[in-house]
Amino acid sequence: MVLENAVVVFGRRGCCMSHVVKTLLLGHGVNPAVFEVEEADEANVVGDLLRIKGLKAVFVGGKLFGGLDQVMATHISGELVPILKDAGALWL
């Protein structure tokens, strides 16, 4: 999934942090692939994601980008759009 999509967001279903990331990306015109983990499935997924970045992880261009803090920091600094363009998530 991560290698097949320019942007992938992993998070718990209904998590406000995941919602913020998705909303920000959609506002930029990015259509991220979203993997929302159900509470019943969380135990199966959480081990792998915790080793990576926790249950709120964003992948850009097939690589771990970070969580909400990293997405917001690069957005505020103006670096997010060029990163998304380089990953093929934006064409403008």
CORJOMO-V396385 format. One record per residue. N is the residue number from 1. RES is the residue in one small letter. PHI is phi as a letter, one per 40 degrees, with the letter a starting at -180 (none if undefined). PSI is psi in radians with two decimals (999 if undefined). Layout:
n->[N	N]
res->[RES	RES]
phi->[PHI	PHI]
psi->[PSI	PSI]
This chain:
n->[1	2	3	4	5	6	7	8	9	10	11	12	13	14	15	16	17	18	19	20	21	22	23	24	25	26	27	28	29	30	31	32	33	34	35	36	37	38	39	40	41	42	43	44	45	46	47	48	49	50	51	52	53	54	55	56	57	58	59	60	61	62	63	64	65	66	67	68	69	70	71	72	73	74	75	76	77	78	79	80	81	82	83	84	85	86	87	88	89	90	91	92]
res->[m	v	l	e	n	a	v	v	v	f	g	r	r	g	c	c	m	s	h	v	v	k	t	l	l	l	g	h	g	v	n	p	a	v	f	e	v	e	e	a	d	e	a	n	v	v	g	d	l	l	r	i	k	g	l	k	a	v	f	v	g	g	k	l	f	g	g	l	d	q	v	m	a	t	h	i	s	g	e	l	v	p	i	l	k	d	a	g	a	l	w	l]
phi->[none	c	c	c	b	c	b	b	b	b	a	c	c	g	c	c	c	c	c	c	c	c	c	c	c	c	c	c	g	c	b	c	c	b	b	c	c	c	d	c	c	d	c	c	c	c	d	c	c	c	c	c	a	h	c	b	b	b	b	b	g	g	b	c	c	h	b	d	c	c	c	c	c	c	c	c	c	g	c	c	c	c	c	c	c	c	c	g	c	b	b	c]
psi->[-0.78	-0.68	-0.32	-0.16	2.50	-0.66	2.27	2.32	2.17	2.40	2.92	2.47	2.24	0.03	2.25	-0.56	-0.75	-0.67	-0.73	-0.80	-0.84	-0.76	-0.75	-0.81	-0.77	-0.63	-0.47	-0.08	0.22	2.39	1.49	2.59	2.33	2.23	1.79	2.17	2.18	2.66	-0.68	-0.52	-0.12	-0.71	-0.58	-0.56	-0.57	-0.62	-0.84	-0.78	-0.59	-0.63	-0.46	-1.08	0.11	3.12	-0.04	1.59	2.46	2.26	2.34	2.21	0.56	0.06	2.62	2.17	-0.67	-2.82	-2.81	-0.70	-0.73	-0.72	-0.81	-0.72	-0.76	-0.52	-0.83	-0.66	-0.16	0.11	-0.26	-0.83	-0.82	-0.63	-0.74	-0.66	-0.79	-0.54	-0.13	0.26	-0.35	2.52	-0.18	999]
